[in-house]
Amino acid sequence: MKNNIFSVRIIIGVWILLYIIGRFTDIDKYLWGKGTNKINGEYYRYFTASFLHASLFHVVANSAVLYFITIYLDGKVNGVAIALLGIIAGTATNVIYSFFSKNAEGFLGGSVIIFAIIGLILMMQIICKSYEPFKFGTIYADWMIGAIVIGNIINGQMRFF
């Protein structure tokens, strides 16, 4: 299956570009999110943190997940709406996280965008009865379940090993 949503490709392109630039510069330290006690008025960081990744595995995994889960949305939801939802929800999540982690020196990752889009897909199952139902065993379902399970393992107990 091919994903024809151009805005998804743009987000993935920005993720990869910023990752590459970050390997040769210190751009990450100027863009990652910070806790409310450390932000010092640099509120743009809540927006930019969603476009940074900690490692090559991180950016590749998030890019693949975003690409494959949005196959379900192709032709159902406007690509600009998908991107705006993901970016706005990701930014809001970063703001909320900074209140819970007031002294965080830095946080980053595009998973907040991915989980916002997963939330959209799940809500469509409840609200939009005219669309095809979510089907287990499809490429988008497998990637979505993988993102939820593995993302929570990596960000949960596994990060301590």
Short mmCIF file of the C-alpha atoms (twelve columns), coordinates in Angstrom:
data_MODEL
# 
_entry.id   MODEL 
# 
loop_
_atom_site.group_PDB 
_atom_site.id 
_atom_site.type_symbol 
_atom_site.label_atom_id 
_atom_site.label_alt_id 
_atom_site.label_comp_id 
_atom_site.label_asym_id 
_atom_site.label_seq_id 
_atom_site.Cartn_x 
_atom_site.Cartn_y 
_atom_site.Cartn_z 
_atom_site.pdbx_PDB_model_num 
ATOM 1   C CA . MET A 1   0.000   0.000  0.000  1 
ATOM 2   C CA . LYS A 2   1.170   3.472  -0.820 1 
ATOM 3   C CA . ASN A 3   0.574   6.594  1.250  1 
ATOM 4   C CA . ASN A 4   -0.422  9.553  -0.962 1 
ATOM 5   C CA . ILE A 5   -0.703  12.126 1.825  1 
ATOM 6   C CA . PHE A 6   1.795   14.833 0.905  1 
ATOM 7   C CA . SER A 7   1.756   16.538 4.314  1 
ATOM 8   C CA . VAL A 8   2.872   13.276 5.954  1 
ATOM 9   C CA . ARG A 9   5.845   13.178 3.605  1 
ATOM 10  C CA . ILE A 10  6.676   16.779 4.505  1 
ATOM 11  C CA . ILE A 11  6.652   16.007 8.240  1 
ATOM 12  C CA . ILE A 12  8.863   12.964 7.680  1 
ATOM 13  C CA . GLY A 13  11.185  15.050 5.493  1 
ATOM 14  C CA . VAL A 14  11.508  17.716 8.192  1 
ATOM 15  C CA . TRP A 15  12.201  15.023 10.806 1 
ATOM 16  C CA . ILE A 16  14.976  13.510 8.674  1 
ATOM 17  C CA . LEU A 17  16.433  16.889 7.666  1 
ATOM 18  C CA . LEU A 18  16.601  18.125 11.264 1 
ATOM 19  C CA . TYR A 19  18.103  14.825 12.382 1 
ATOM 20  C CA . ILE A 20  20.861  15.098 9.762  1 
ATOM 21  C CA . ILE A 21  21.512  18.768 10.567 1 
ATOM 22  C CA . GLY A 22  21.604  17.852 14.260 1 
ATOM 23  C CA . ARG A 23  24.385  15.320 13.670 1 
ATOM 24  C CA . PHE A 24  26.650  18.092 12.346 1 
ATOM 25  C CA . THR A 25  25.537  21.028 14.506 1 
ATOM 26  C CA . ASP A 26  24.187  21.814 17.969 1 
ATOM 27  C CA . ILE A 27  20.753  22.757 16.605 1 
ATOM 28  C CA . ASP A 28  19.014  20.239 18.890 1 
ATOM 29  C CA . LYS A 29  19.969  22.094 22.045 1 
ATOM 30  C CA . TYR A 30  18.303  25.240 20.663 1 
ATOM 31  C CA . LEU A 31  15.093  23.455 19.626 1 
ATOM 32  C CA . TRP A 32  14.308  20.704 22.140 1 
ATOM 33  C CA . GLY A 33  11.601  21.261 24.708 1 
ATOM 34  C CA . LYS A 34  12.309  22.243 28.281 1 
ATOM 35  C CA . GLY A 35  10.400  22.147 31.538 1 
ATOM 36  C CA . THR A 36  8.549   25.248 32.690 1 
ATOM 37  C CA . ASN A 37  11.332  26.143 35.150 1 
ATOM 38  C CA . LYS A 38  13.941  26.011 32.353 1 
ATOM 39  C CA . ILE A 39  12.103  27.406 29.306 1 
ATOM 40  C CA . ASN A 40  13.101  31.067 29.946 1 
ATOM 41  C CA . GLY A 41  10.547  32.489 27.521 1 
ATOM 42  C CA . GLU A 42  11.663  30.277 24.601 1 
ATOM 43  C CA . TYR A 43  8.145   28.972 24.035 1 
ATOM 44  C CA . TYR A 44  8.868   28.029 20.395 1 
ATOM 45  C CA . ARG A 45  10.558  24.953 21.895 1 
ATOM 46  C CA . TYR A 46  7.142   23.400 22.587 1 
ATOM 47  C CA . PHE A 47  6.560   23.420 18.823 1 
ATOM 48  C CA . THR A 48  10.041  22.451 17.632 1 
ATOM 49  C CA . ALA A 49  10.561  19.561 20.082 1 
ATOM 50  C CA . SER A 50  8.142   17.424 18.054 1 
ATOM 51  C CA . PHE A 51  10.444  17.588 15.041 1 
ATOM 52  C CA . LEU A 52  13.622  16.325 16.731 1 
ATOM 53  C CA . HIS A 53  14.753  12.764 17.391 1 
ATOM 54  C CA . ALA A 54  17.380  11.326 19.715 1 
ATOM 55  C CA . SER A 55  18.833  8.659  17.434 1 
ATOM 56  C CA . LEU A 56  18.768  7.237  13.940 1 
ATOM 57  C CA . PHE A 57  16.530  4.390  15.162 1 
ATOM 58  C CA . HIS A 58  14.159  6.951  16.701 1 
ATOM 59  C CA . VAL A 59  13.728  8.984  13.496 1 
ATOM 60  C CA . VAL A 60  13.484  5.927  11.233 1 
ATOM 61  C CA . ALA A 61  10.953  4.181  13.483 1 
ATOM 62  C CA . ASN A 62  8.782   7.297  13.887 1 
ATOM 63  C CA . SER A 63  8.939   8.001  10.154 1 
ATOM 64  C CA . ALA A 64  7.885   4.456  9.270  1 
ATOM 65  C CA . VAL A 65  5.075   4.460  11.837 1 
ATOM 66  C CA . LEU A 66  3.736   7.833  10.652 1 
ATOM 67  C CA . TYR A 67  3.867   6.755  7.015  1 
ATOM 68  C CA . PHE A 68  2.117   3.427  7.529  1 
ATOM 69  C CA . ILE A 69  -0.562  4.399  10.062 1 
ATOM 70  C CA . THR A 70  -1.766  7.290  7.920  1 
ATOM 71  C CA . ILE A 71  -2.485  4.927  5.024  1 
ATOM 72  C CA . TYR A 72  -5.866  4.425  6.708  1 
ATOM 73  C CA . LEU A 73  -6.545  8.183  6.488  1 
ATOM 74  C CA . ASP A 74  -5.566  8.489  2.815  1 
ATOM 75  C CA . GLY A 75  -8.643  9.719  0.960  1 
ATOM 76  C CA . LYS A 76  -10.696 10.114 4.141  1 
ATOM 77  C CA . VAL A 77  -9.158  13.182 5.783  1 
ATOM 78  C CA . ASN A 78  -7.496  16.199 4.184  1 
ATOM 79  C CA . GLY A 79  -3.707  15.973 4.462  1 
ATOM 80  C CA . VAL A 80  -3.389  19.528 5.772  1 
ATOM 81  C CA . ALA A 81  -5.905  18.718 8.514  1 
ATOM 82  C CA . ILE A 82  -3.893  15.625 9.469  1 
ATOM 83  C CA . ALA A 83  -0.674  17.640 9.705  1 
ATOM 84  C CA . LEU A 84  -2.305  20.479 11.640 1 
ATOM 85  C CA . LEU A 85  -3.946  18.099 14.085 1 
ATOM 86  C CA . GLY A 86  -0.673  16.280 14.697 1 
ATOM 87  C CA . ILE A 87  1.398   19.435 15.083 1 
ATOM 88  C CA . ILE A 88  -1.118  21.294 17.277 1 
ATOM 89  C CA . ALA A 89  -1.750  18.255 19.481 1 
ATOM 90  C CA . GLY A 90  1.989   17.551 19.668 1 
ATOM 91  C CA . THR A 91  2.703   21.127 20.718 1 
ATOM 92  C CA . ALA A 92  -0.055  21.023 23.335 1 
ATOM 93  C CA . THR A 93  1.299   17.728 24.666 1 
ATOM 94  C CA . ASN A 94  4.768   19.239 24.966 1 
ATOM 95  C CA . VAL A 95  3.344   22.178 26.932 1 
ATOM 96  C CA . ILE A 96  1.510   19.835 29.299 1 
ATOM 97  C CA . TYR A 97  4.581   17.621 29.683 1 
ATOM 98  C CA . SER A 98  6.716   20.649 30.580 1 
ATOM 99  C CA . PHE A 99  4.383   21.382 33.510 1 
ATOM 100 C CA . PHE A 100 4.773   17.824 34.822 1 
ATOM 101 C CA . SER A 101 8.546   17.888 34.254 1 
ATOM 102 C CA . LYS A 102 9.234   21.456 35.376 1 
ATOM 103 C CA . ASN A 103 13.006  20.983 35.615 1 
ATOM 104 C CA . ALA A 104 13.497  18.990 32.402 1 
ATOM 105 C CA . GLU A 105 16.625  20.163 30.615 1 
ATOM 106 C CA . GLY A 106 15.383  18.760 27.337 1 
ATOM 107 C CA . PHE A 107 12.795  16.544 25.675 1 
ATOM 108 C CA . LEU A 108 12.067  15.754 22.051 1 
ATOM 109 C CA . GLY A 109 10.386  13.348 19.681 1 
ATOM 110 C CA . GLY A 110 7.723   13.045 17.036 1 
ATOM 111 C CA . SER A 111 5.758   10.403 18.914 1 
ATOM 112 C CA . VAL A 112 3.387   13.098 20.159 1 
ATOM 113 C CA . ILE A 113 2.346   13.738 16.553 1 
ATOM 114 C CA . ILE A 114 1.925   10.010 15.915 1 
ATOM 115 C CA . PHE A 115 -0.220  9.440  18.993 1 
ATOM 116 C CA . ALA A 116 -2.435  12.410 18.098 1 
ATOM 117 C CA . ILE A 117 -3.078  10.834 14.697 1 
ATOM 118 C CA . ILE A 118 -3.727  7.435  16.293 1 
ATOM 119 C CA . GLY A 119 -6.287  9.203  18.486 1 
ATOM 120 C CA . LEU A 120 -7.916  10.639 15.351 1 
ATOM 121 C CA . ILE A 121 -8.145  7.191  13.783 1 
ATOM 122 C CA . LEU A 122 -9.670  5.730  16.931 1 
ATOM 123 C CA . MET A 123 -12.197 8.575  17.171 1 
ATOM 124 C CA . MET A 124 -13.155 8.029  13.526 1 
ATOM 125 C CA . GLN A 125 -14.137 4.479  14.456 1 
ATOM 126 C CA . ILE A 126 -16.678 5.859  16.903 1 
ATOM 127 C CA . ILE A 127 -17.910 8.952  15.061 1 
ATOM 128 C CA . CYS A 128 -17.618 8.202  11.331 1 
ATOM 129 C CA . LYS A 129 -19.701 5.077  10.781 1 
ATOM 130 C CA . SER A 130 -19.677 5.557  6.992  1 
ATOM 131 C CA . TYR A 131 -15.912 4.940  6.713  1 
ATOM 132 C CA . GLU A 132 -14.483 1.466  6.496  1 
ATOM 133 C CA . PRO A 133 -13.897 0.038  9.948  1 
ATOM 134 C CA . PHE A 134 -10.405 -0.377 11.308 1 
ATOM 135 C CA . LYS A 135 -9.195  -3.834 10.297 1 
ATOM 136 C CA . PHE A 136 -6.674  -5.852 12.257 1 
ATOM 137 C CA . GLY A 137 -4.128  -7.558 10.037 1 
ATOM 138 C CA . THR A 138 -3.767  -4.573 7.701  1 
ATOM 139 C CA . ILE A 139 -0.466  -2.765 7.345  1 
ATOM 140 C CA . TYR A 140 -1.753  0.369  9.085  1 
ATOM 141 C CA . ALA A 141 -3.187  -1.649 12.005 1 
ATOM 142 C CA . ASP A 142 -0.005  -3.667 12.476 1 
ATOM 143 C CA . TRP A 143 2.127   -0.509 12.526 1 
ATOM 144 C CA . MET A 144 -0.293  1.241  14.869 1 
ATOM 145 C CA . ILE A 145 -0.312  -1.630 17.348 1 
ATOM 146 C CA . GLY A 146 3.463   -1.885 17.060 1 
ATOM 147 C CA . ALA A 147 3.847   1.827  17.770 1 
ATOM 148 C CA . ILE A 148 1.626   1.652  20.817 1 
ATOM 149 C CA . VAL A 149 3.239   -1.461 22.273 1 
ATOM 150 C CA . ILE A 150 6.879   -0.850 21.403 1 
ATOM 151 C CA . GLY A 151 6.677   2.908  21.973 1 
ATOM 152 C CA . ASN A 152 5.378   2.357  25.469 1 
ATOM 153 C CA . ILE A 153 7.971   -0.326 26.215 1 
ATOM 154 C CA . ILE A 154 10.851  1.834  24.997 1 
ATOM 155 C CA . ASN A 155 9.546   4.911  26.778 1 
ATOM 156 C CA . GLY A 156 8.566   2.900  29.835 1 
ATOM 157 C CA . GLN A 157 10.588  0.250  31.618 1 
ATOM 158 C CA . MET A 158 13.037  -0.485 28.786 1 
ATOM 159 C CA . ARG A 159 14.660  2.964  28.930 1 
ATOM 160 C CA . PHE A 160 16.175  2.087  32.278 1 
ATOM 161 C CA . PHE A 161 18.278  -0.779 30.862 1 
# 
